[in-house]
Amino acid sequence: MNKVKKAVIPAAGHGTRFLPVTKAMPKEMLAVIDAPAIQYVAKEAADSGVEEILIIINREKDVIRRYFEPDAATCPAERELAQLIARVKFSFAYQDEATGTANAVLLAREFTGDEPFAVMYGDDVILNDGGDPCLKQLADAYARTGRSVIGVQERAPEEAAKYAVVKKGRTEGRLTEVLDLVEKPSPDNMPSTLSSLGRYVLTPAIYDAIARAPEFRGEKYLTHAIAILAGTEGVDAYEFEGTRYDLGDKFGFLQANVEIGARRFGERFERYLEAYLKSLRK
């Protein structure tokens, strides 16, 4: 069975939840401490065994392309970026019209060929300190089953309503058969709270499923195509270990900077937070 050596990062969205700053800066390039969100995602791919990454951008996001150019990292402070660029081959494709995540993935067909591949959303940062990266967990699950795998975690109903949730089949450990994926269900009418959180390992059969997927307001959703795939060759959901930060959401962005900052600066940051919270209670 082929290993997962290629990843696709759709990053052509407009970032409307972060306006007005995203008029000048792609949301994927907003910094968490000192690195943009998309660098964390690309590093997760590299740490999971990925050798090539295709990033889907639009013409207004060429700054992402420039950021990952081989000569972009030249000073000592950029050592981690330089190492990432040396480990992974980056390429780019353009999606200039906002026609949905499924159509973005469709642009990767020549890039992925007949191999399984990962899809990783560029504003979803997932960290698993001391354990396997999220994508490696999914790739290992794919190696066991040979079926497409989506990364999931349980969420409270009001939060799960923001995502696609799994209609469950059989469950074995962290692996659950996907009978259907329901996009943004109402909290009082959802098949489960097992929520899809921006990580996928997909077989090439996804492309035919995308062709069959319905359009909604001129867009095609990747989750609709995966739901079709679940009814043909089968799809599994893997409940991954790790903390997921939604960098497309303002609170998620703040949470990422606080928690990653606490890990980076340790006791110094903890003392600052304690003093600040104490001052608020006065």
Sine and cosine of phi, psi and omega as CSV:
sin_phi,cos_phi,sin_psi,cos_psi,sin_omega,cos_omega
0.00,0.00,0.71,-0.70,-0.02,-1.00
-0.91,0.42,0.64,-0.77,0.10,-0.99
-0.98,0.19,0.33,-0.94,0.00,-1.00
-1.00,0.07,0.98,-0.19,-0.06,-1.00
-0.93,-0.38,-0.08,1.00,-0.03,-1.00
-0.80,-0.60,0.59,-0.81,0.03,-1.00
-0.73,-0.69,0.56,-0.83,0.04,-1.00
-0.88,-0.47,0.77,-0.63,0.02,-1.00
-0.89,-0.46,0.98,-0.20,0.09,-1.00
-0.94,0.34,0.84,-0.55,-0.05,-1.00
-0.59,-0.81,0.60,0.80,-0.05,-1.00
-0.97,-0.23,0.08,1.00,0.00,-1.00
-0.93,0.37,0.25,-0.97,-0.11,-0.99
-1.00,-0.03,-0.17,0.99,0.06,-1.00
0.90,0.43,0.66,0.75,-0.10,-0.99
-0.90,0.43,-0.45,0.89,-0.01,-1.00
-0.94,0.34,-0.23,0.97,0.00,-1.00
-0.92,-0.39,0.24,0.97,0.09,-1.00
-0.88,0.48,0.56,-0.83,0.15,0.99
-1.00,-0.02,-0.10,1.00,-0.10,-0.99
-0.88,0.47,-0.51,0.86,-0.03,-1.00
-0.97,0.23,0.01,1.00,0.20,-0.98
-0.93,0.36,-0.44,0.90,-0.06,-1.00
-0.92,-0.40,-0.37,0.93,-0.10,-1.00
-0.66,-0.75,0.81,-0.59,0.06,-1.00
-0.84,0.54,0.60,-0.80,-0.01,-1.00
-0.86,0.50,-0.52,0.85,0.00,-1.00
-0.92,0.38,-0.27,0.96,-0.01,-1.00
-0.98,-0.18,0.01,1.00,0.07,-1.00
-0.92,0.40,0.72,-0.69,-0.17,-0.98
-0.99,0.14,0.70,-0.71,0.25,-0.97
-0.98,-0.22,0.96,-0.27,-0.17,-0.99
0.88,0.47,-1.00,0.02,-0.07,-1.00
-0.73,-0.69,0.24,0.97,0.03,-1.00
-0.68,-0.73,0.60,-0.80,0.01,-1.00
-0.94,0.34,0.41,-0.91,-0.03,-1.00
-0.79,0.62,-0.69,0.72,-0.10,-1.00
-0.92,0.39,-0.40,0.92,0.07,-1.00
-0.94,0.35,-0.63,0.77,0.07,-1.00
-0.87,0.50,-0.65,0.76,-0.02,-1.00
-0.92,0.40,-0.73,0.69,0.00,-1.00
-0.89,0.45,-0.60,0.80,0.03,-1.00
-0.91,0.40,-0.64,0.77,0.07,-1.00
-0.85,0.53,-0.67,0.75,0.03,-1.00
-0.88,0.48,-0.75,0.67,-0.01,-1.00
-0.88,0.48,-0.67,0.74,0.00,-1.00
-0.93,0.36,-0.23,0.97,0.01,-1.00
-0.99,-0.16,0.09,1.00,0.05,-1.00
0.99,-0.17,0.07,1.00,0.02,-1.00
-0.95,0.30,0.68,-0.73,-0.03,-1.00
-0.94,-0.34,-0.39,0.92,-0.01,-1.00
-0.70,-0.71,0.68,-0.74,0.01,-1.00
-0.79,-0.61,0.77,-0.63,0.13,-0.99
-0.96,-0.29,0.85,-0.53,0.03,-1.00
-0.96,-0.27,0.81,-0.59,0.02,-1.00
-1.00,-0.04,0.89,-0.46,-0.03,-1.00
-0.79,-0.62,0.08,-1.00,0.20,-0.98
-0.91,-0.41,0.08,-1.00,-0.13,-0.99
-0.90,0.43,-0.35,0.94,0.00,-1.00
-1.00,0.09,-0.05,1.00,-0.07,-1.00
-0.91,-0.43,0.48,0.88,0.02,-1.00
-0.89,0.45,-0.28,0.96,0.06,-1.00
-0.86,0.50,-0.53,0.85,0.05,-1.00
-0.91,0.40,-0.66,0.75,0.02,-1.00
-0.89,0.45,-0.70,0.71,-0.02,-1.00
-0.90,0.43,-0.58,0.81,-0.04,-1.00
-0.88,0.47,-0.60,0.80,-0.06,-1.00
-0.99,-0.15,0.25,0.97,0.08,-1.00
-0.93,0.36,0.56,-0.83,-0.10,-1.00
-0.84,0.54,-0.49,0.87,-0.03,-1.00
-0.99,-0.13,0.22,0.98,-0.07,-1.00
-0.96,0.28,-0.54,0.84,-0.07,-1.00
-0.98,-0.20,0.97,-0.26,-0.14,-0.99
-0.83,-0.56,-0.28,0.96,-0.06,-1.00
-0.95,-0.31,0.30,-0.95,-0.05,-1.00
-0.83,0.56,-0.56,0.83,-0.02,-1.00
-0.91,0.41,-0.31,0.95,-0.03,-1.00
-0.99,-0.17,0.31,0.95,-0.10,-0.99
-0.85,0.53,-0.68,0.73,-0.04,-1.00
-0.90,0.44,-0.65,0.76,0.06,-1.00
-0.90,0.44,-0.69,0.72,0.00,-1.00
-0.87,0.49,-0.65,0.76,0.02,-1.00
-0.91,0.42,-0.62,0.78,0.02,-1.00
-0.90,0.43,-0.70,0.71,0.00,-1.00
-0.90,0.44,-0.55,0.83,0.03,-1.00
-0.95,0.30,-0.48,0.88,-0.06,-1.00
-0.99,0.13,-0.50,0.86,-0.17,-0.99
-0.80,-0.60,0.63,-0.78,0.12,-0.99
-1.00,0.01,0.86,-0.51,0.00,-1.00
-0.98,-0.18,0.68,-0.73,0.16,-0.99
-0.67,-0.75,0.17,-0.98,-0.16,-0.99
-0.64,-0.77,0.50,-0.86,0.13,-0.99
-0.69,-0.73,0.40,-0.92,-0.09,-1.00
-0.93,-0.37,0.74,-0.68,0.15,-0.99
-0.84,-0.54,1.00,-0.06,-0.14,-0.99
-0.99,0.12,-0.32,0.95,0.08,-1.00
-0.94,-0.34,0.67,-0.74,-0.04,-1.00
-0.98,0.20,0.99,0.10,-0.04,-1.00
-0.93,-0.36,0.28,0.96,0.15,-0.99
0.97,-0.25,0.31,-0.95,-0.05,-1.00
-0.92,0.39,-0.55,0.84,0.01,-1.00
-0.91,0.42,-0.68,0.73,0.02,-1.00
-0.93,0.37,-0.49,0.87,0.10,-0.99
-0.90,0.44,-0.73,0.69,0.01,-1.00
-0.90,0.44,-0.55,0.83,0.01,-1.00
-0.86,0.51,-0.48,0.88,0.03,-1.00
-0.92,0.39,-0.25,0.97,-0.05,-1.00
-1.00,-0.03,0.07,1.00,-0.15,-0.99
-0.85,0.52,-0.70,0.71,0.01,-1.00
-0.93,0.36,-0.60,0.80,-0.01,-1.00
-0.90,0.44,-0.69,0.72,-0.08,-1.00
-1.00,0.07,-0.47,0.88,0.00,-1.00
0.86,0.51,-0.72,-0.69,-0.04,-1.00
-0.98,-0.18,0.40,0.92,-0.01,-1.00
-0.98,-0.19,0.45,-0.89,0.20,-0.98
-0.92,0.39,0.44,-0.90,-0.04,-1.00
-0.49,-0.87,0.32,-0.95,0.03,-1.00
-0.99,-0.13,0.51,-0.86,0.23,-0.97
-0.85,-0.52,0.79,-0.61,-0.06,-1.00
-0.71,-0.70,0.86,-0.51,-0.01,-1.00
-0.96,0.29,0.69,-0.73,-0.17,-0.98
-0.96,0.29,-0.15,0.99,0.04,-1.00
-0.90,-0.43,0.26,0.97,0.09,-1.00
-0.95,-0.33,0.95,-0.30,0.03,-1.00
-0.99,-0.17,0.81,-0.58,-0.01,-1.00
-0.81,-0.58,0.85,-0.53,-0.02,-1.00
-0.87,-0.49,0.62,-0.78,0.03,-1.00
-0.68,-0.73,0.98,0.22,-0.10,-1.00
-0.84,0.55,0.82,-0.58,0.05,-1.00
0.99,0.15,-0.05,1.00,0.00,-1.00
-0.80,-0.60,-0.03,-1.00,0.01,-1.00
-0.92,0.40,0.61,-0.79,0.11,-0.99
-0.85,0.52,0.43,-0.90,-0.02,-1.00
-0.80,0.60,-0.74,0.67,-0.07,-1.00
-0.89,0.45,-0.60,0.80,0.04,-1.00
-0.90,0.44,-0.61,0.79,0.05,-1.00
-0.87,0.49,-0.67,0.74,0.01,-1.00
-0.93,0.36,-0.65,0.76,0.01,-1.00
-0.90,0.45,-0.62,0.79,0.05,-1.00
-0.92,0.40,-0.61,0.79,0.04,-1.00
-0.90,0.43,-0.66,0.75,0.05,-1.00
-0.88,0.48,-0.65,0.76,0.00,-1.00
-0.88,0.47,-0.48,0.88,0.01,-1.00
-0.99,0.16,-0.59,0.80,-0.16,-0.99
-0.97,-0.24,-0.50,0.87,-0.09,-1.00
0.96,0.27,0.18,0.98,-0.02,-1.00
-0.90,-0.43,0.40,-0.92,0.06,-1.00
-0.84,0.55,0.56,-0.83,-0.07,-1.00
-0.74,-0.67,0.70,-0.72,0.10,-0.99
-0.92,-0.40,0.59,-0.80,0.02,-1.00
-1.00,0.08,0.79,-0.62,-0.08,-1.00
-0.69,-0.73,0.35,-0.94,0.22,-0.98
-0.54,-0.84,0.39,-0.92,0.09,-1.00
-0.95,0.31,0.61,-0.79,0.06,-1.00
-0.70,-0.71,0.41,-0.91,0.11,-0.99
-0.88,0.48,0.52,-0.86,-0.08,-1.00
-0.79,0.61,-0.67,0.74,-0.03,-1.00
-0.92,0.40,-0.48,0.88,0.07,-1.00
-0.99,0.11,-0.64,0.76,0.02,-1.00
-0.85,0.53,-0.46,0.89,-0.01,-1.00
-0.90,0.44,-0.26,0.97,0.02,-1.00
-1.00,0.08,-0.18,0.98,-0.13,-0.99
-0.87,-0.50,-0.10,-0.99,0.22,-0.98
-1.00,-0.04,0.72,-0.69,-0.02,-1.00
-0.90,-0.43,0.40,-0.92,-0.13,-0.99
-1.00,-0.02,0.75,-0.67,0.29,-0.96
-1.00,0.05,0.90,-0.44,-0.22,-0.98
-0.99,0.12,0.62,-0.79,0.24,-0.97
-0.95,-0.30,-0.67,-0.74,-0.01,-1.00
-0.93,0.38,0.51,-0.86,0.02,-1.00
-0.82,-0.57,0.70,-0.71,0.06,-1.00
-0.67,-0.75,0.97,-0.25,-0.07,-1.00
0.90,0.44,-0.82,-0.58,0.00,-1.00
-1.00,0.05,-0.04,1.00,-0.08,-1.00
-0.98,-0.19,0.76,-0.65,0.01,-1.00
-0.77,-0.64,0.74,-0.68,0.07,-1.00
-0.92,0.39,0.71,-0.71,0.03,-1.00
-1.00,-0.08,0.91,-0.41,0.10,-1.00
-1.00,0.06,-0.50,0.86,0.01,-1.00
-0.25,-0.97,0.35,-0.94,0.14,-0.99
-0.86,-0.51,0.81,-0.59,-0.04,-1.00
-0.93,-0.36,0.89,-0.46,-0.07,-1.00
-0.99,0.17,0.84,-0.54,0.10,-0.99
0.73,0.68,0.87,0.49,0.02,-1.00
-0.96,0.29,0.35,-0.94,0.08,-1.00
-0.95,0.30,0.57,-0.82,-0.07,-1.00
-0.84,0.54,-0.44,0.90,-0.03,-1.00
-1.00,-0.07,0.10,0.99,-0.01,-1.00
-0.50,-0.87,0.90,0.44,0.00,-1.00
-0.82,-0.58,0.59,-0.81,-0.05,-1.00
-0.93,0.36,-0.41,0.91,0.07,-1.00
-0.21,-0.98,0.00,-1.00,0.11,-0.99
-0.93,-0.38,0.28,0.96,0.05,-1.00
-0.98,0.20,0.96,-0.29,-0.25,-0.97
-0.96,-0.27,0.68,-0.73,0.05,-1.00
-0.98,0.21,0.80,-0.60,-0.20,-0.98
-0.80,-0.60,0.72,0.69,0.25,-0.97
0.99,0.14,0.32,0.95,0.07,-1.00
-0.69,-0.72,0.73,-0.68,-0.04,-1.00
-0.58,-0.82,0.56,-0.83,0.31,-0.95
-0.88,-0.48,0.85,-0.53,-0.16,-0.99
-0.84,-0.55,0.56,-0.83,0.12,-0.99
-1.00,0.06,0.28,-0.96,0.01,-1.00
-0.87,0.50,-0.30,0.95,0.02,-1.00
-0.89,0.46,-0.25,0.97,0.01,-1.00
-0.88,0.48,-0.48,0.88,-0.06,-1.00
-0.92,0.38,-0.66,0.76,0.09,-1.00
-0.91,0.41,-0.58,0.81,0.05,-1.00
-0.91,0.42,-0.61,0.79,0.05,-1.00
-0.89,0.46,-0.66,0.75,0.02,-1.00
-0.87,0.49,-0.54,0.84,-0.03,-1.00
-1.00,0.03,-0.22,0.97,-0.09,-1.00
-0.93,0.37,0.58,-0.82,0.01,-1.00
-0.96,0.26,0.39,-0.92,0.14,-0.99
-1.00,-0.07,0.58,-0.82,0.08,-1.00
-0.75,-0.66,0.93,-0.37,-0.04,-1.00
0.81,0.59,0.69,0.73,0.07,-1.00
0.99,0.17,0.11,0.99,-0.01,-1.00
-0.83,-0.55,0.42,-0.91,0.14,-0.99
-0.88,-0.47,0.77,-0.63,-0.02,-1.00
-1.00,-0.07,0.68,-0.73,0.05,-1.00
-0.87,0.49,-0.58,0.82,-0.01,-1.00
-0.89,0.45,-0.56,0.83,0.05,-1.00
-0.91,0.41,-0.63,0.77,0.03,-1.00
-0.92,0.39,-0.63,0.78,0.02,-1.00
-0.91,0.41,-0.59,0.81,0.05,-1.00
-0.88,0.47,-0.63,0.78,0.07,-1.00
-0.91,0.42,-0.68,0.73,0.01,-1.00
-0.89,0.46,-0.56,0.83,0.02,-1.00
-0.88,0.47,-0.50,0.87,-0.01,-1.00
-1.00,0.05,-0.11,0.99,0.00,-1.00
-0.94,-0.35,-0.99,0.16,-0.05,-1.00
-1.00,-0.04,-0.17,0.99,0.05,-1.00
0.99,-0.11,0.57,-0.82,0.00,-1.00
-0.65,-0.76,0.59,-0.81,0.08,-1.00
-0.89,-0.46,0.48,-0.88,0.13,-0.99
-0.95,-0.30,0.72,-0.69,0.02,-1.00
-0.90,-0.43,0.84,-0.54,0.00,-1.00
-0.99,0.13,0.99,-0.10,-0.15,-0.99
-0.98,0.21,0.39,-0.92,0.11,-0.99
-1.00,-0.03,0.68,-0.73,0.02,-1.00
0.65,-0.76,0.21,-0.98,0.02,-1.00
-0.96,-0.28,0.81,-0.59,-0.03,-1.00
-0.96,-0.26,0.76,-0.65,0.03,-1.00
-0.91,-0.41,0.82,-0.57,0.04,-1.00
-1.00,0.04,0.99,-0.14,-0.05,-1.00
-0.98,0.20,-0.05,1.00,0.12,-0.99
-1.00,0.04,-0.04,1.00,-0.02,-1.00
-0.91,-0.42,0.67,-0.74,-0.10,-1.00
-0.89,0.46,-0.67,0.74,0.01,-1.00
-0.93,0.37,-0.64,0.77,0.05,-1.00
-0.88,0.48,-0.62,0.79,0.04,-1.00
-0.90,0.44,-0.70,0.71,0.03,-1.00
-0.90,0.44,-0.69,0.72,0.00,-1.00
-0.86,0.51,-0.69,0.72,0.00,-1.00
-0.88,0.48,-0.71,0.71,-0.02,-1.00
-0.92,0.40,-0.62,0.78,0.01,-1.00
-0.93,0.38,-0.77,0.64,-0.11,-0.99
-0.95,0.30,-0.66,0.75,0.04,-1.00
-0.95,0.33,-0.57,0.82,0.09,-1.00
-0.89,0.46,-0.64,0.77,0.03,-1.00
-0.89,0.45,-0.63,0.77,0.03,-1.00
-0.94,0.34,-0.58,0.82,-0.05,-1.00
-0.96,0.29,-0.68,0.74,-0.14,-0.99
-0.96,-0.27,-0.07,1.00,0.16,-0.99
0.83,0.55,-0.75,-0.66,-0.12,-0.99
-0.88,0.47,-0.55,0.84,0.01,-1.00
-0.86,0.51,-0.71,0.71,-0.01,-1.00
-0.95,0.32,-0.62,0.79,0.03,-1.00
-0.88,0.48,-0.69,0.73,0.03,-1.00
-0.88,0.47,-0.66,0.75,0.02,-1.00
-0.88,0.48,-0.74,0.67,-0.01,-1.00
-0.88,0.47,-0.68,0.74,0.01,-1.00
-0.88,0.47,-0.69,0.73,0.00,-1.00
-0.91,0.41,-0.65,0.76,-0.02,-1.00
-0.92,0.39,-0.71,0.70,0.01,-1.00
-0.91,0.42,-0.58,0.81,0.05,-1.00
-0.89,0.45,-0.63,0.77,0.00,-1.00
-0.92,0.40,-0.50,0.87,0.01,-1.00
-0.95,0.32,-0.43,0.90,-0.07,-1.00
-1.00,0.09,-0.16,0.99,-0.01,-1.00
-0.94,0.35,0.00,0.00,0.00,0.00
